[in-house]
Structures are given as structure tokens and as C-alpha cells.
């Protein structure tokens, strides 16, 4: 007899990898960890791209959009800062981009912890 009809127990890892609130929080933490370990932001970005279509219409969709835009806007701001380093102001602005990204992630974590959608996920600021 086959055991394929038995439910598979959900472990903690599966809960965090499945699309939903726990996964959104994990992606925010990966973004924040990228301040110290740069590659975690790429893992978070891939997770956001993979999970966003699966939660269409749910409150988590706005978070995935917000996270994806945080990466790309942050990359654009960082590229501008690198160009501006030649005139000296880029270093200060790069620090401002870091603070901007941290604030976006903390605000997003607050909204995700309350199971609220991001009010304006297409915002360029915060």
C-alpha cells in the first residue's frame, strides 16, 4: 500500500520557504543581512520573484513587489553614487542609500508582522 495519501508534516523550513507571511519576513531579514553578507540580498530577490506570482491578490503580493523594487531602486541609487564618488559626494550619498534600504526593510517587517499590505509598494522613497 502506498503512503502517498498521508499528509506531509510541515517543518519550520518548509513554512519559511512557502509563499506567505513567514517567507516575506525571511526575505526582509535576508535583505537586512546583506549589510554584512552581501549575497543574501540576491537570495531574497530570487525568493521574491518566485513567490510573487503564487500569492496574487493577497496582502503578501504588495510586500514582494516592495522588496523587488527596493533591490532595483537601491541598485540604481548605488550606481549613481558610484559615479558621484569622482566628485567626492558619492560616499556620503552611498551611506544615505544604505540607511534608506534599512528603513524600507524595517518598515516592511513592521507591516508584515501586523499582516498588513504595504500602503504604496511602488514608492521610490519609503
C-alpha positions as a Markdown table, in Angstrom:
| # | Residue | x | y | z |
|---|---|---|---|---|
| 1 | Unk | 0.0 | 0.0 | 0.0 |
| 2 | Unk | 1.3 | 3.5 | -0.9 |
| 3 | Unk | 1.9 | 6.2 | 1.7 |
| 4 | Unk | 1.3 | 9.0 | -0.9 |
| 5 | Unk | -2.1 | 9.8 | 0.7 |
| 6 | Unk | -0.6 | 10.7 | 4.1 |
| 7 | Unk | -0.1 | 14.4 | 4.8 |
| 8 | Unk | 3.5 | 15.6 | 4.8 |
| 9 | Unk | 4.3 | 17.3 | 8.1 |
| 10 | Unk | 5.3 | 20.9 | 7.8 |
| 11 | Unk | 8.7 | 21.6 | 9.3 |
| 12 | Unk | 9.9 | 25.1 | 10.1 |
| 13 | Unk | 12.0 | 25.4 | 6.9 |
| 14 | Unk | 9.1 | 24.5 | 4.6 |
| 15 | Unk | 7.0 | 27.1 | 6.3 |
| 16 | Unk | 9.6 | 29.8 | 5.6 |
| 17 | Unk | 10.1 | 28.8 | 2.0 |
| 18 | Unk | 6.4 | 28.6 | 1.1 |
| 19 | Unk | 4.9 | 31.8 | -0.2 |
| 20 | Unk | 3.2 | 33.8 | 2.6 |
| 21 | Unk | 3.9 | 35.9 | 5.6 |
| 22 | Unk | 6.8 | 33.9 | 7.0 |
| 23 | Unk | 8.5 | 33.9 | 3.7 |
| 24 | Unk | 8.1 | 37.7 | 3.4 |
| 25 | Unk | 9.7 | 38.2 | 6.8 |
| 26 | Unk | 12.5 | 35.9 | 5.8 |
| 27 | Unk | 13.2 | 37.9 | 2.6 |
| 28 | Unk | 13.3 | 41.1 | 4.7 |
| 29 | Unk | 15.8 | 39.5 | 7.1 |
| 30 | Unk | 17.9 | 38.4 | 4.1 |
| 31 | Unk | 17.9 | 42.0 | 2.8 |
| 32 | Unk | 19.0 | 43.3 | 6.2 |
| 33 | Unk | 21.6 | 40.6 | 6.5 |
| 34 | Unk | 23.1 | 41.8 | 3.2 |
| 35 | Unk | 24.5 | 44.7 | 5.0 |
| 36 | Unk | 27.0 | 42.3 | 6.5 |
| 37 | Unk | 26.8 | 39.4 | 4.0 |
| 38 | Unk | 26.2 | 40.9 | 0.5 |
| 39 | Unk | 24.9 | 37.9 | -1.3 |
| 40 | Unk | 21.9 | 37.3 | 0.8 |
| 41 | Unk | 20.1 | 40.1 | -1.0 |
| 42 | Unk | 20.3 | 38.1 | -4.2 |
| 43 | Unk | 18.8 | 35.0 | -2.5 |
| 44 | Unk | 16.0 | 37.2 | -1.1 |
| 45 | Unk | 15.4 | 38.7 | -4.6 |
| 46 | Unk | 15.1 | 35.3 | -6.2 |
| 47 | Unk | 12.7 | 34.2 | -3.5 |
| 48 | Unk | 10.5 | 37.3 | -4.0 |
| 49 | Unk | 10.4 | 36.8 | -7.8 |
| 50 | Unk | 9.5 | 33.1 | -7.4 |
| 51 | Unk | 6.8 | 33.6 | -4.8 |
| 52 | Unk | 5.1 | 36.8 | -6.0 |
| 53 | Unk | 3.0 | 35.1 | -8.8 |
| 54 | Unk | 1.8 | 32.5 | -6.3 |
| 55 | Unk | 0.2 | 35.0 | -3.9 |
| 56 | Unk | -1.7 | 37.1 | -6.5 |
| 57 | Unk | -4.2 | 39.3 | -4.7 |
| 58 | Unk | -3.0 | 38.5 | -1.2 |
| 59 | Unk | -1.5 | 41.1 | 1.2 |
| 60 | Unk | 1.9 | 39.5 | 0.7 |
| 61 | Unk | 1.9 | 40.4 | -3.0 |
| 62 | Unk | 2.5 | 44.1 | -2.1 |
| 63 | Unk | 5.5 | 43.0 | 0.0 |
| 64 | Unk | 7.1 | 41.0 | -2.7 |
| 65 | Unk | 6.6 | 44.0 | -5.1 |
| 66 | Unk | 8.1 | 46.3 | -2.5 |
| 67 | Unk | 11.1 | 44.0 | -1.9 |
| 68 | Unk | 11.8 | 43.6 | -5.6 |
| 69 | Unk | 11.6 | 47.4 | -6.1 |
| 70 | Unk | 13.8 | 48.0 | -3.1 |
| 71 | Unk | 16.5 | 46.0 | -4.7 |
| 72 | Unk | 16.4 | 47.6 | -8.1 |
| 73 | Unk | 15.9 | 51.1 | -6.9 |
| 74 | Unk | 18.8 | 50.6 | -4.4 |
| 75 | Unk | 20.9 | 49.3 | -7.2 |
| 76 | Unk | 20.1 | 52.4 | -9.3 |
| 77 | Unk | 20.8 | 54.8 | -6.4 |
| 78 | Unk | 24.1 | 52.9 | -5.7 |
| 79 | Unk | 25.2 | 53.2 | -9.3 |
| 80 | Unk | 24.5 | 56.9 | -9.3 |
| 81 | Unk | 26.6 | 57.2 | -6.0 |
| 82 | Unk | 29.5 | 55.4 | -7.6 |
| 83 | Unk | 29.5 | 57.9 | -10.5 |
| 84 | Unk | 29.3 | 60.8 | -7.9 |
| 85 | Unk | 32.3 | 59.4 | -6.0 |
| 86 | Unk | 34.5 | 61.0 | -8.6 |
| 87 | Unk | 33.4 | 64.4 | -7.2 |
| 88 | Unk | 33.5 | 63.3 | -3.6 |
| 89 | Unk | 29.8 | 63.4 | -2.7 |
| 90 | Unk | 29.1 | 59.8 | -3.7 |
| 91 | Unk | 30.5 | 58.3 | -0.4 |
| 92 | Unk | 28.0 | 60.3 | 1.7 |
| 93 | Unk | 25.1 | 59.5 | -0.6 |
| 94 | Unk | 26.0 | 55.8 | -0.6 |
| 95 | Unk | 25.7 | 55.9 | 3.2 |
| 96 | Unk | 22.3 | 57.6 | 2.7 |
| 97 | Unk | 21.2 | 54.7 | 0.3 |
| 98 | Unk | 22.2 | 52.2 | 3.0 |
| 99 | Unk | 20.0 | 54.0 | 5.6 |
| 100 | Unk | 17.2 | 54.2 | 3.0 |
| 101 | Unk | 17.3 | 50.4 | 2.4 |
| 102 | Unk | 17.4 | 49.6 | 6.1 |
| 103 | Unk | 14.4 | 51.9 | 6.8 |
| 104 | Unk | 12.4 | 50.3 | 4.0 |
| 105 | Unk | 13.2 | 46.8 | 5.3 |
| 106 | Unk | 12.3 | 47.7 | 8.9 |
| 107 | Unk | 9.0 | 49.4 | 7.8 |
| 108 | Unk | 8.2 | 46.4 | 5.7 |
| 109 | Unk | 8.9 | 44.0 | 8.6 |
| 110 | Unk | 6.5 | 46.0 | 10.7 |
| 111 | Unk | 3.8 | 45.8 | 8.1 |
| 112 | Unk | 4.4 | 42.1 | 7.6 |
| 113 | Unk | 4.3 | 41.4 | 11.3 |
| 114 | Unk | 0.9 | 43.0 | 11.5 |
| 115 | Unk | -0.2 | 41.1 | 8.3 |
| 116 | Unk | -0.8 | 44.4 | 6.6 |
| 117 | Unk | 0.0 | 45.2 | 3.0 |
| 118 | Unk | 2.5 | 47.8 | 2.0 |
| 119 | Unk | 0.5 | 51.0 | 1.6 |
| 120 | Unk | 2.3 | 52.1 | -1.6 |
| 121 | Unk | 4.6 | 49.3 | -2.9 |
| 122 | Unk | 5.6 | 51.3 | -5.9 |
| 123 | Unk | 7.1 | 54.2 | -3.9 |
| 124 | Unk | 10.6 | 55.3 | -4.7 |
| 125 | Unk | 11.2 | 56.8 | -1.3 |
| 126 | Unk | 9.9 | 54.9 | 1.8 |
